[in-house]
Amino acid sequence: MQWYEDEAFWSDFSSTMFSERRRDEMARLVATSPLLRFGEQERVLDLCCGPGIFLVPLAARGYSVTGVDLSALMLERAREAAAGAGVRARLIQGDMLTHREPRTYDAVLNLFTSFGYFERHEDNTRVLRNAFDSLVPGGRLLIDVMGKEVLAGWIGRPQLVQLDDGYVIQRDTILDNWRRLRTDWTLVRGDTAREASISCWLYSAAELSAMFEAAGFTDVQCFGGFDATPYDQRAQRLIVRGVRPAGR
């Protein structure tokens, strides 16, 4: 079983990844980011939606939103969050490696470093092709990850994340000559500790842009943040956007 298939992992570590502070931050991004601004009633797919930290504020802005996630637990939390906010969203349990809805969406989003999970580079490329197929001509794919260039600027010592009922120690390790990243987490609550490791591919702006183009996307652009700033030495994230061309 791969780490992302383990429901116990999501149960134990979701409070670290999806804290209330982070939920508030993501809601502000949806409200202010030009990259997350769509036409009225446009159909948006949130691929790997998790507990709805982007999905709920997108639905609140009036977009027709579908969330897809492999985890039943995360989908249930997304459903609860949507109900609590008084918004509607379509939720589907599915695997981004196989999920396709041909010519259905105006935008596909894969946010918060939810890309590059698969062991084989070819499978990550397949995710791009699935997204291409699910878009209408003129539709956009937006992927948000931690680019190699950004990671190189801050990776180093272990990090400590305080929780309401404990803390998490995070340690990052570069693997395979900067092709992959492994993150080891130790969750401490009271007198118990739980350890987990996650891994993903690392892509530079040039590498991920080339993957977009190989999947058929045109007008591929890279940004250094959700405010659409350039991807340069000041970048905080690597955000890549591509368009499914008309007639394809």
Secondary structure as GFF3:
##gff-version 3
##sequence-region A 1 248
A	DSSP	three_ten_helix	3	5	.	.	.	ID=ss1
A	DSSP	alpha_helix	7	17	.	.	.	ID=ss2
A	DSSP	alpha_helix	20	32	.	.	.	ID=ss3
A	DSSP	three_ten_helix	34	36	.	.	.	ID=ss4
A	DSSP	beta_strand	43	47	.	.	.	ID=ss5
A	DSSP	alpha_helix	55	60	.	.	.	ID=ss6
A	DSSP	beta_strand	64	69	.	.	.	ID=ss7
A	DSSP	alpha_helix	72	85	.	.	.	ID=ss8
A	DSSP	beta_strand	90	93	.	.	.	ID=ss9
A	DSSP	beta_strand	105	110	.	.	.	ID=ss10
A	DSSP	alpha_helix	121	134	.	.	.	ID=ss11
A	DSSP	beta_strand	135	145	.	.	.	ID=ss12
A	DSSP	alpha_helix	148	152	.	.	.	ID=ss13
A	DSSP	beta_strand	159	163	.	.	.	ID=ss14
A	DSSP	beta_strand	166	175	.	.	.	ID=ss15
A	DSSP	beta_strand	180	189	.	.	.	ID=ss16
A	DSSP	beta_strand	192	201	.	.	.	ID=ss17
A	DSSP	alpha_helix	205	214	.	.	.	ID=ss18
A	DSSP	beta_strand	218	223	.	.	.	ID=ss19
A	DSSP	beta_strand	238	243	.	.	.	ID=ss20
###
